[in-house]
């Protein structure tokens, strides 16, 4: 397990995802550990090397006695980044994590690429934390559980009783009161609002429409103070990604703009060249457009990821002047505009395509995506379950035909594996 020793505490951190991707440091709210981010981890790890840590006093990190400060917690983050070998990184923090992000933006902006401050305040009202510290010291962590959950999440989310909700609750009650109250002191004393104008890195401020702890005007004050900051409102309470992981991932990718490798591009269609693909002519009366070439190149790269390089190269090799403009359009629309959208992962998107093509009898496309899916992110069980459900909503004949195609492609795949 990766730990780093800093300022009298052993701090736990972990790294997930391809180490060559842009580093993203995530820091959660008071009363949570790194598992708070689990609902969005699979999607974020597709685009970032994600570095999570347990703030001192939380999770597997030490809980030294005494009161902590936002500055000290921010310096802990820098120590973790150093231990991870990361000189410059994107940062996203919620609540206390957002307060830490403010300090980093003011005092360590050279370490940041972009900054996302979620459901946080530029200045704290000390009274709630004074009362919370006294309650925890007298009655333990369980005494604040219902209040905290009621502020973390909307009533409709709590009513669902998800596994994530229970995990957050169990994490909170298991915390060492010494470490928790130490962080409460950091929140109590937080006051950076008058210095936020010194933040020079691109910043996005996120507010929750139903947030009782840091209502939208509190976040709006931060956005107004940080030069050029963007302000985004989500339909959530205090923990934004728990209630709508898809919206949060889409927001984060838009805010951070990770430059993920798109894989190989078609010969002659490098984004910087402005060149059109082989066999393609410009639309009549329109000069080749570098932005269209860029969209086409990224679309081709995405198409190769989804369908396989051999198949796509063969299709490109058979291009002719008659269909060239149509192929350009489809590549931009389907593969650049749709298949690169961040909300669905490849498995979900593939299942959607298979369900639609099965229901509408588009059997050539169904066969194409079944073959590609079985070679990449789908298992035979995934395909079977999709066809079982298709029998109910699209009809038994459609599902029956899909099973025939699936069985044929599984035999084909198994024969190829046996060679």
N, C-alpha and C positions, 0 to 999 in steps of 0.2 A: 504494500500500500504506500502511495507517495505521501510523504510528510515533509514539511519544512519547519525548522525551528526559527522563531523570530520573536524578539522582544518578550522573552519569558514564557512563550507558549509554543507547543507543537501543533501545527495547523495541518489539517487534512485537506488534500485536493486530489482531483482526478482529471484526466484528459480523455476525451472520446472523439472518434472520427479520424479521418486521414490527416496525418501531421503536416502534409503539404498544403492543406487548405488554410484560409485566413483564420487566425486565432480569435476566438470570442470568449471573453470572461463573463460569467454569470454569477451574480450575488443576490441572494434572496432577502426576504423580509425578516424582521425580528421574529424569533420563535420558530424558524424553519431551518432545515438543512439542505444539502445539495439535491436531495431527492424531490424537492419542490418542483424542479424543472423536468421531471420525468415525462409529463404529458407532451412536451414538445421536443424531447431529445432526438427521437428517430429522424424527424425532419430537419432539425438544425444540424445534426451530424452529417447530413448530406451536403451541406454547404460550408461548414466551418469545422475547424479543430476546436471543440468546445471544452473549455476549462472551467470546472466548477469547484467551489471550495466551501467548507463549513466555516463560517465566521467563528472567531474565538468565542467560547461559551456555548457553542452549538455543535450537535452531531458528534463526529469523532475528533474534533479539535479540543484542545485543553480549555479549561475554565479557570484561569488564574483569579485569585481574589482581588477585589478592588473595582473601582469604576473605570470604564473604558471611555474612549473618545472616538469620534468619527475619524479624526486624523490618524489615530493609532490603528483603527480597523482598515483604513485606506492604505496605510503603509504595510499592513499584513497582505493586502491584495498584491501590492508591488513585489513583495517577497515571494509570493506564490508565482507570479509571472516570471520572476527571475529564475526560480527553481524549474519552471517549465521551459526555460530557454526562450522566452518570448520578450523581445525588445519593445514591440509596438502591437497593440491589439484593439479590437472593438470591445466595448464594455456595455453591458446591460444590467441594471440593478433595479430591484423593486423595494420601495419603502426605505428601510434602513440601507439596503443596497443602493438605492437611488441617492441617499445622502452621501454615501461613500463615493458614488460616481461624481457628485458635485465637487467634492474635495479633490478628486483626481483631475477633473476638468480644470479646476482653478490652479492647482499646484503641480500637476504632472501631465500637462497637456501634451508634452512631447512624447509621452508613452501611448497616447490614445490616437486611434484612427478616426473612429466615430463613437458617439456616446448616446445611449438611450436611457432616459430617466423615467421610471414607471411609478405612478401612484406614490409620490413622495412629496416632501415639503422642503422649502428653502429655509424655513424657520419653524421651530417647534414651540408649541405651548407646553411649558414644563408640567403643569398640574396633572394631566392624565398619567404621565410616567411616574411622578412622585407617588400618586395613589397606587399605581400598579406595583411599584417596588415594595411598598409597605405591605400590600396584600400578599404578594408572593413570599416575602420573608416570614409572614405570620402563618400563612395557610398552605403554602406550596403551590406548585404549578397548576394543579387541577382547579384551583380557585378561579383562574382566569380563562379556563378553556372555553366556556360558552360565549363569553364576551368576545374573545379573540375570533372564534369561528364566525360569530355574527357580524364581525367587521370584515373578515377576510372574504366572505362569500355572500352572494344574494340568497334570499330565502328559497327561491326556486332551485338553486344549485344544491343547497343543503338538503332539500327534500328528496333529491335523487339518491342520496346516500352512497355515492360512488366509492370505489376502493381508494381513489386518490384523496377524497375527503377524510376517510378514516386514517390514512397514512399521515396526513398533515396533523390530525388530532393526536395520534399516538406519538408523533415526533415532539409535539409541543409538551405534552405531559411528562415525557421522559427526560426533558432537559434538566441540567443542573441549575437550580435556582441561583447559584452564585454567578454563573456565566450569563444567565438570562438577565438578571438585574444589572449586571455590569454593562450589558448592551442597552438596557433601558436607560441607564445614565447617559450613554452616548446620544441616544435619541432626545432625551430631556434637554441636553445642553446644545443641541445642534442649532446653529444660526449662521448660515452662509448667504442669505438672500442678497445682502448688500454687496457681496463680492462676485455674484454670478456673472456680472458683465465681463469678467476676466476670462471666461471660458471662450476659447477660440476654435475649438474643434466642432465639426458639424454635429448638431445635437437634435434629438427628437424627444419630446416630452409626451408621455402617455398618461391620460386620466381615465378613470372609470366613472361612468355616468351614475353609478349607484354606490360610489365609494363614500363611506361615512368617516373613515379615518383621515383621508386626504381628499376632500371633495374637489370637484373640477376647478373652482376658483383658485384653490391652492396651487394646483399644477399650472393653471393659466398664468399665475404670478411668476412662476419659474420661467415659462416660455417667454414671457414679456421681458424678463431680465437678461436672458441669454441671447446675445446677438445672433439673429438669423435662425433661431430655434423653430422647429416645426412642432405643431401641437396636434395630437390625435386623441380622439375620444372613443373608447370601446364600451360595449354593453356588458359591464362587469362591475364587481365591487372592488376590493383592494388587491386581489391577486388576479391579474388579467388573463394569464394564459391558462389557468385552470378551467375557467368557464367557457372559453372559446379558443382552444388551441390553434385551430386553423386560421382564425383572424389574426392571432398574435404572431404566428409564423409569417404570414403574408406581410404584416406590418414590419416585422423585424428585417425581413429580406429587402423590403423596399427602403427602409431607413439605412441599412448597412451596405446594401449593394455589393454583396460578396462577388469577387471576380473568379467564380468557379470555372475551371477548365471545361471547355465544351467539347473536348476531344478533337480528332482530326477533322479538317474541313475539306470540302470538295476541291480538287485541283482547279486552279484558276479562279477560285471564289473566296480568296482570303479577305476577311473583313476590311483590311486596310487598302486593298487594291481597287475596290470599286468594280471589279471585273464580274461579268455574268458567268454562269456555269457553262460547261461544254455543251455545245449544241443549242444553246439558248440565244435567242435574238431579243433585243430590247423591244418593248411594246412600241408599236408604230408611232413615230413622231415624238417619242420620249427618249431622252438620252439615258445611258446607264447611270443609276443613282447609287452612290456609295452606301446609303442607309439601306436600300433594298438588297444590295449585295451582302451587307452585314447580316440582315435578317435571314437571307437565304443560306448563308454559310452556317449560321447558328442552327437554323432549322435542319440542315443536312446533318450536322453533328449530332443533334438530338435524335433524328431519325435513325442514325446508325446505332446509337445507344439502345434504342427501343426495338429495332427490327434486325439488327446484325449488319456488320459492315459488308459481308459478302453479298447479301441480298440487295442492299442499297447500291453498291457499286455496279451490280449487274443491271439494276434498273436505270442507273445513270448512263451506263454504256449503251442502252437501247433507246436513248432519247432521240427524238427527231424534231424537225422544225415545226411540224404540224401541232404537236402537243407541248412544245417547250414552254410557252407562256402559261399554259394551264398548270404544268408541273411546278413552275416558279411560284405561282399563286398558292397552290395547295401546300407547298413546302413552307411558305411563309405563314399561311393561316393555321394549318394543322400543327406543324412541328415547331415553328417558332412561337406563334401566338398562344397556342393551347397547351402543347406538351411541355412547355417550359414554365407554366404557371405553378406557383409554389404550394398551393394548398393540398392537393392530392399527391401522395407518393406514387411511384410507378406501379406498384401492385394494385392499389385502388383504381388508378386510372385504367389499367389494363382490364380489370374486372368490369368496369363500366363499359368499355368498348365491347367486350365480349357479350355482355348482357344486351346491349343495344343491337349489335349485329345479329345475334341469335334471334331476338324478338322480331327484327325486321327482315330476316331472311337474307342478309348480306353475307352469303356464305364464303365468298372469296376473301373478304376482309376478316371474317371469323376465323377462317383457316390460317390466314397470315398471322393474326395476332395470337392465336392459340399456339402455333409453332414457336413464335418468338417468346411468348410468355413462359412456355414450358422450358425454354432454353435459358431463361433469366430468372424472373422473380416469382413465378407461379409453380405450385406443386400439383400433382394429379388430384389431390384432395380438394384444392381450391377449385379446379375445373369441375370436378364432380359436384361439389356443393352449389356452384353457380348454375349448372344445368338442372340440378334438382329443383332449385327455386324458379328457374325459367319455365319449368313444366307447369307451375302453378299460374304464373302471370303471363306467359307468352304461348302456352299450349303444349300439350304432350308431343305433337308431331315435330315442333321446332326443337324441343329438348332431345327427342329421339335422334333427329338428324345431327344435332350437336354432339351427342354421345358417339355416333358413328365416326364423325370427323376426329373427335378427341381420341378414340381408341386407335384409329389409323395413325395419328401423329405420335401417340405414345409408343406404338410398335416401331415406327420410324426412328424415334429418339433412342429407344432401347437398342435397336440394331446398330445405330451409330456408336453408342457407348461400348458395344461389344467388340467393335473393330480394334 
